[in-house]
Amino acid sequence: MGHNEISVLNINLFQSAAKHSDFYFNSIKDHLLRSHRHIEKPHRHDFYACIFFTKGTGTHEIDFRKYDVFGGSLFFMSPGQVHSWKLSEDADGFIFFHSQEFFDLHFVNQKLREYPFFSSVQYPRKLQLKGYNFTEFSNLFIKIGNENSSSALLSENLILAFISQLYIETVRLFSEEKIIGTQNSNTSYIQHYQHFEELLELNFIKEKSAFQYAEWMNLTTKHLNRITQTVVQKTVSEIITDRTILEAKRMLIYLDESLVDIAFRLGYEEYSYFVRVFRKKTGQTPSTFVKEHKH
């Protein structure tokens, strides 16, 4: 791999002798011991990850957003996200990864993107659990671990049932906290919003016009703006810029390329315009950002 790509970790890297090639489960303590050399530096995964800390402290950075780690911190990561962490010696808990295929095989009609903590860039990636919820989630992770090391019939099906339960419980807890406008947005708004984010993910480098996204969705720009304002309290243009700047940050840190080349890769013909957009969004120039973050 050259200097021009962010390190992408494949699920097989973590498991030479695993039973399910598309699924990995471990305690955080053992995961850190085994995989330390892979995960000290910021990197991206090509799989979905769920991490639950039962004890320890530290920070976990996902896509340049810093989260505090405590006992009860539950994290979700999607393919392509960049993360790194600094954890105390006593950090422990559970971690599992799975591929898209592993989930889709059993849940043909239930897409991972329907879980907002996986699909939406705007959505927080952490839930803090305590009391009853802490115990319930700990037990779910223990059940997943037990099935993963068992040779019982249909263990893969049961693992998936537990994972699905965990995701559903998480959606409910997030919506109780009113993290994002899921409580008061009607279902069609949320579906439209998810469709918009899917289109954005595929096209944001080439297409930055709110009008074009609305047209692809057979909506007026005004209506699409109403949807995004209701669901995430942002305009369509703000969300497009947010997504582009997030990719810019990833590239600035992990690609060994000139700032001008990176701006061009992101679809900005004029470097000075890119700098203006970046500064307006982050409060600093791309070069200052690089100085602060490059280790």
Secondary structure as UniProt FT lines:
FT   TURN            3..4
FT   STRAND          8..9
FT   HELIX           11..14
FT   TURN            21..22
FT   STRAND          23..27
FT   HELIX           28..39
FT   STRAND          43..45
FT   STRAND          48..55
FT   STRAND          58..62
FT   TURN            63..64
FT   STRAND          65..69
FT   TURN            71..72
FT   STRAND          73..77
FT   TURN            79..80
FT   STRAND          82..87
FT   TURN            89..90
FT   STRAND          92..98
FT   HELIX           100..104
FT   TURN            105..106
FT   TURN            108..109
FT   HELIX           112..114
FT   HELIX           116..119
FT   TURN            121..122
FT   STRAND          126..128
FT   HELIX           131..148
FT   TURN            153..154
FT   HELIX           155..176
FT   TURN            177..178
FT   TURN            181..184
FT   HELIX           187..203
FT   TURN            204..206
FT   HELIX           210..216
FT   TURN            217..218
FT   HELIX           221..232
FT   HELIX           236..254
FT   HELIX           259..265
FT   TURN            266..267
FT   HELIX           271..282
FT   HELIX           286..293
//
